[in-house]
Amino acid sequence: MRPHVDHRLTAQRQIRWLLEALRARGHEGVPRAVEVSRQNRTHGPTAAGGRSDHQGPRNYAWAADLPVDVAEDGDVLAMDVAGLVGMHAYFGYGIGTVRLGGYRYQLLWNTEGHHDHVHIGVCRLGVLPPVKAAFA
């Protein structure tokens, strides 16, 4: 398995690879890609009303929420995600963002609305197609 996500993949495939890599590293409770797709279908916009990576379209933007039971597990999980996407300046909590390979990666942990899960979002840079209902 590659040590870092392949930026040539679509956003959805990058998230799928991340989920598999995290499970291979022993992170229990990381959802499978099919569960992420199910959750993203009903996610809607961000709390501020902006476009969420969860809304897709999946070739351009995709996100996963990784549940965490214990804060220390979230710290380790967030740092593993940061390493896998090449976010080397992330400190293990809060909001992290990096632009690499034509994509923006966003990591949210232990910040408003993200105390029980680690969020990882992938979004292609540039103009995105409109959001379609149920990710048709």
C-alpha positions as CSV (number, residue, x, y, z in Angstrom):
1,M,0.0,0.0,0.0
2,R,1.3,3.5,-0.9
3,P,2.5,5.6,2.1
4,H,0.5,8.6,0.9
5,V,-2.8,9.2,-0.9
6,D,-2.5,9.2,-4.8
7,H,-3.5,12.7,-5.9
8,R,-4.3,11.4,-9.4
9,L,-7.4,9.6,-8.0
10,T,-10.9,11.2,-7.8
11,A,-11.9,12.6,-4.5
12,Q,-14.1,9.6,-3.7
13,R,-11.3,7.2,-4.5
14,Q,-8.9,9.1,-2.3
15,I,-11.3,8.9,0.6
16,R,-11.8,5.2,0.0
17,W,-8.0,4.6,0.0
18,L,-7.6,6.6,3.2
19,L,-10.3,4.5,4.9
20,E,-8.6,1.3,3.9
21,A,-5.1,2.6,5.0
22,L,-6.5,3.6,8.4
23,R,-8.1,0.2,9.0
24,A,-4.8,-1.4,7.9
25,R,-3.1,0.7,10.6
26,G,-5.4,-0.7,13.2
27,H,-7.9,2.1,13.6
28,E,-11.1,0.3,14.6
29,G,-14.4,1.9,13.8
30,V,-13.3,3.5,10.6
31,P,-16.3,3.3,8.3
32,R,-16.3,1.5,5.0
33,A,-16.7,3.4,1.7
34,V,-20.3,2.3,1.3
35,E,-21.2,3.7,4.7
36,V,-19.5,7.0,3.9
37,S,-21.5,7.2,0.7
38,R,-24.7,6.5,2.6
39,Q,-24.0,9.2,5.1
40,N,-23.0,11.7,2.5
41,R,-26.3,11.3,0.6
42,T,-28.1,13.1,3.5
43,H,-25.3,15.4,4.8
44,G,-26.3,18.8,3.3
45,P,-24.3,22.0,3.6
46,T,-21.9,23.1,6.3
47,A,-23.2,24.6,9.6
48,A,-22.5,28.0,8.1
49,G,-24.5,27.2,5.0
50,G,-21.6,26.7,2.6
51,R,-21.0,23.8,0.3
52,S,-19.7,20.7,2.2
53,D,-17.2,18.2,0.7
54,H,-19.8,15.6,1.8
55,Q,-22.1,16.9,-0.9
56,G,-19.8,16.0,-3.8
57,P,-20.1,15.4,-6.7
58,R,-17.9,12.5,-5.7
59,N,-15.4,12.8,-8.5
60,Y,-14.6,16.4,-7.4
61,A,-15.3,16.5,-3.6
62,W,-15.9,13.9,-1.0
63,A,-15.6,13.6,2.8
64,A,-15.7,11.1,5.6
65,D,-16.5,11.4,9.3
66,L,-14.5,9.0,11.4
67,P,-16.1,8.3,14.7
68,V,-14.0,8.5,17.9
69,D,-14.9,7.3,21.4
70,V,-11.8,8.5,23.3
71,A,-10.1,11.9,22.7
72,E,-6.6,10.3,22.7
73,D,-7.8,7.9,19.9
74,G,-8.9,10.9,17.9
75,D,-5.5,12.6,18.4
76,V,-3.8,9.6,17.0
77,L,-6.3,9.1,14.2
78,A,-6.1,12.8,13.1
79,M,-2.3,12.6,13.0
80,D,-2.4,9.4,10.9
81,V,-4.8,11.1,8.5
82,A,-2.6,14.2,8.3
83,G,0.4,12.0,7.5
84,L,-1.4,10.1,4.8
85,V,-2.6,13.2,2.9
86,G,0.7,15.1,3.3
87,M,-0.4,17.6,5.9
88,H,2.9,17.8,7.7
89,A,2.2,21.0,9.7
90,Y,-0.9,19.6,11.5
91,F,-0.6,19.4,15.3
92,G,-3.2,16.8,16.1
93,Y,-6.3,19.0,16.8
94,G,-8.3,21.8,15.3
95,I,-8.5,22.6,11.6
96,G,-5.8,21.6,9.1
97,T,-5.8,22.5,5.4
98,V,-3.2,21.7,2.7
99,R,-3.3,22.0,-1.1
100,L,-1.5,19.3,-2.9
101,G,-1.7,17.7,-6.4
102,G,-4.6,19.8,-7.5
103,Y,-6.7,19.1,-4.3
104,R,-7.5,20.8,-1.1
105,Y,-7.5,18.5,2.0
106,Q,-9.3,19.6,5.1
107,L,-8.9,17.9,8.5
108,L,-11.2,18.8,11.4
109,W,-10.7,17.3,14.9
110,N,-11.5,18.5,18.4
111,T,-13.0,21.8,17.1
112,E,-16.5,23.1,17.0
113,G,-18.9,20.3,16.0
114,H,-16.0,17.8,15.7
115,H,-15.4,16.4,19.2
116,D,-16.7,12.9,18.5
117,H,-15.4,12.4,15.1
118,V,-12.4,13.3,12.8
119,H,-13.5,14.8,9.5
120,I,-11.4,14.5,6.4
121,G,-12.5,16.3,3.2
122,V,-11.0,16.2,-0.3
123,C,-11.9,18.8,-2.9
124,R,-10.5,19.4,-6.4
125,L,-9.2,22.9,-6.8
126,G,-11.0,25.2,-9.2
127,V,-14.7,25.5,-10.2
128,L,-16.9,22.6,-9.2
129,P,-20.0,21.3,-10.9
130,P,-23.2,22.0,-9.1
131,V,-24.3,19.7,-6.3
132,K,-26.9,17.1,-7.5
133,A,-29.6,15.7,-5.3
134,A,-28.6,12.3,-3.9
135,F,-25.3,12.5,-5.8
136,A,-26.9,11.3,-9.0
